[in-house]
Amino acid sequence: MDHSPHVHDNAAAAIDPVCGMTVDPQKTPHKHIHQHRDYFFCSAGCRTKFATNPAKYLAPKPAPDAPSGAIYTCPMHPEIRQIGPGSCPICGMALEPEAGGADDDGELRDM
């Protein structure tokens, strides 16, 4: 089964393969055709990155190095926090493992 982030013109939503945001293919002007497939983007910047090196964004993503139970947050909306990966409910971007030094009890410590 093909799980690549492309969509066809009649799809209701697509995932930007660069940033992970949900994109409406009917509304975004940022589109690129690669190997006869349509890819949709949230911005011209993401489209340009993809067009420069599609293989980088289409390659399977390695599992994150975050430990089980790690807190993930949105790069654009740091108030969004959850255990494990997912998408931001505000902007649709892929959540990333939270950076920082939380101890086992979840408290940050001064160095």
C-alpha positions as CSV (number, residue, x, y, z in Angstrom):
1,M,0.0,0.0,0.0
2,D,1.3,3.5,-0.9
3,H,1.6,5.8,2.1
4,S,3.5,8.7,0.5
5,P,2.3,12.2,1.3
6,H,0.9,13.0,-2.2
7,V,-2.7,13.4,-3.0
8,H,-4.7,13.5,-6.2
9,D,-6.6,16.6,-7.3
10,N,-9.9,15.3,-5.9
11,A,-8.6,14.7,-2.4
12,A,-10.0,16.8,0.5
13,A,-6.6,17.3,2.3
14,A,-2.9,16.7,1.8
15,I,0.1,16.7,4.1
16,D,3.0,19.0,3.2
17,P,5.9,16.6,2.9
18,V,8.4,19.2,4.2
19,C,6.8,20.5,7.4
20,G,3.9,18.1,8.0
21,M,1.1,20.6,7.9
22,T,-2.3,19.7,6.6
23,V,-3.0,21.5,3.3
24,D,-6.2,22.0,1.3
25,P,-5.2,21.1,-2.3
26,Q,-8.1,23.2,-3.7
27,K,-6.9,26.4,-1.9
28,T,-3.1,26.3,-1.8
29,P,-1.3,27.9,-4.8
30,H,1.9,25.9,-3.8
31,K,2.0,22.8,-5.9
32,H,4.8,20.7,-7.4
33,I,4.6,17.7,-9.7
34,H,7.3,15.0,-9.1
35,Q,7.3,11.7,-10.9
36,H,3.8,12.3,-12.2
37,R,2.4,12.9,-8.7
38,D,1.0,16.1,-7.3
39,Y,2.4,17.4,-4.0
40,F,0.9,20.4,-2.1
41,F,2.6,22.8,0.3
42,C,1.7,25.3,2.9
43,S,4.1,27.9,1.5
44,A,6.5,28.8,-1.3
45,G,9.4,28.0,1.1
46,C,8.3,24.4,1.6
47,R,7.6,24.0,-2.1
48,T,11.1,25.3,-2.9
49,K,12.8,23.0,-0.4
50,F,10.9,20.0,-1.8
51,A,11.6,20.9,-5.5
52,T,15.3,21.2,-4.7
53,N,15.6,17.7,-3.1
54,P,12.4,15.6,-3.3
55,A,14.2,12.4,-2.2
56,K,15.0,14.0,1.2
57,Y,11.4,14.6,1.9
58,L,10.0,11.4,0.4
59,A,12.4,9.0,2.2
60,P,11.0,7.1,5.1
61,K,11.4,9.0,8.3
62,P,13.5,7.4,11.0
63,A,11.8,6.9,14.3
64,P,12.5,9.8,16.6
65,D,15.1,9.5,19.3
66,A,12.7,10.5,22.0
67,P,12.1,8.1,24.8
68,S,8.8,6.4,25.2
69,G,6.4,8.8,27.0
70,A,8.3,11.8,25.7
71,I,6.4,15.1,25.5
72,Y,6.0,16.5,22.0
73,T,5.2,20.1,21.1
74,C,4.5,22.2,18.1
75,P,7.4,24.4,16.9
76,M,4.9,27.2,16.1
77,H,2.6,26.8,19.1
78,P,4.7,25.7,22.2
79,E,1.6,25.7,24.4
80,I,0.5,22.5,22.5
81,R,2.0,19.6,24.4
82,Q,1.2,15.9,24.4
83,I,2.7,12.5,25.1
84,G,4.0,11.0,21.9
85,P,4.0,12.3,18.3
86,G,1.0,13.8,16.4
87,S,-0.1,16.9,14.7
88,C,-0.8,20.4,16.1
89,P,-4.5,21.0,16.4
90,I,-4.0,24.7,15.5
91,C,-1.8,24.6,12.5
92,G,-1.4,20.9,11.5
93,M,2.4,20.8,11.8
94,A,4.0,17.6,13.0
95,L,4.8,17.8,16.7
96,E,8.5,17.4,17.7
97,P,10.0,16.0,20.8
98,E,10.3,18.7,23.4
99,A,13.8,20.0,23.8
100,G,15.1,20.5,27.3
101,G,16.3,18.8,30.4
102,A,13.4,17.4,32.3
103,D,14.3,15.0,35.1
104,D,12.3,11.8,35.8
105,D,9.8,13.9,37.9
106,G,9.3,16.2,34.9
107,E,10.9,19.2,36.6
108,L,13.5,21.3,34.9
109,R,16.7,21.8,36.9
110,D,19.2,24.6,36.8
111,M,22.7,23.7,35.8
